[in-house]
């Protein structure tokens, strides 16, 4: 596999791990970037961006990163909190009065970001046009009864996170999430990073390749823990809460659609490069090009655990701060890490103890029965390089 880009001395093993993702783990097109102490030390890419057009992945290829978008949205929310424009402990209704129906009047903004609100999906599926129009989606959530008493447990708000957090941001500031991201973060830092892609950038976007569920024979099924097997079956059942949470529209979203790329889905449709995503997280740790997006006190508050244990929706273990995934079962790099993974394998995070900001993006989505060997290999290579 030919890997393009730049690797600082001492980080060669990271390039080797990246190449192994193509040679051993099925990657088709991907990119990886790493900042250490605010300095870019790895910026590499390779493979094919669009298998239908036989277009190579180049330095400026963009890709959609699914739920890694949630970490980006969280950074916007915490920037506003740092400025005093958004109080994360205020009731949602102080910004969005219509939200206060069906027992939701006391829900604080923080619970929207930590998946504690009880609104992981819609009572009825909405259309794609309604979802992208914004108002129908937020109006439905405002009037909906929660599926559990808010605050009593947590369950992954896979898509609704974006409308819930985005509407509070819009009400608090008078600007959309996408506009704040562009004007206050992406443009000043020079990032190729959007939630709501301009049409002028669409030709740069890689084509996503859907994941193929693993084919399991009797021997493989026999060694899968019963609770994991049950979750796998539930996630494929259209009547299950997990399925309805991941598929809130009818028909389902087409994440290769330019219309979806241009919309605002703060939970799932950020489009970016690994370079931009790593630089964004680096700017939450220290100054990068003279700009620091979050300060240490804001990061400390953002990464204080809010939700943990078994997810009510997905049935899997996890930990969340306010908008960020936190380490559990060896995930991320270390105990101080915070960030967010995306469906199929993308991952971005910062680790204050190591001083690193990490971003891996790809276009071939994959499902593994254990930890993703692609990001595990990259994390281990980074750990060894900075030790």
Secondary structure, 3 states (H helix, E strand, C coil): CCCEEEECCCCHHHHHHHHHHHHCCCCCEEEEEEEECCEEEEEEEEEEEECCCCEECCCCCEEECCCHHHHHHHHHHHHHHHHCCCCCCCEHHHCCHHHCCCCCCCCEHHHHHCCCCCCCCCCCCECHHHHHHCHHHHHHHHHCCCCCCCCCCCCCCCCHHHHHHHHHHHHHHCCCHHHHHHHHHHHHHCCCEECCCCHHHHHHECCCECCCCCCCCHHHHHHCCHHHHHHHHHHCCCCCHHHHHHCCECCCCCCCCHHHHHCCCCCCCCEECHHHHHHHHHCCCCCECCECCCCHHHHHHHCCCCEEEECCCCCCEEEECCCCEECCCCCCCCCCEEEEECHHHCEEEEECCCCEEEEEEECECCCCCCCCHHHHHHHHHHHHHHC
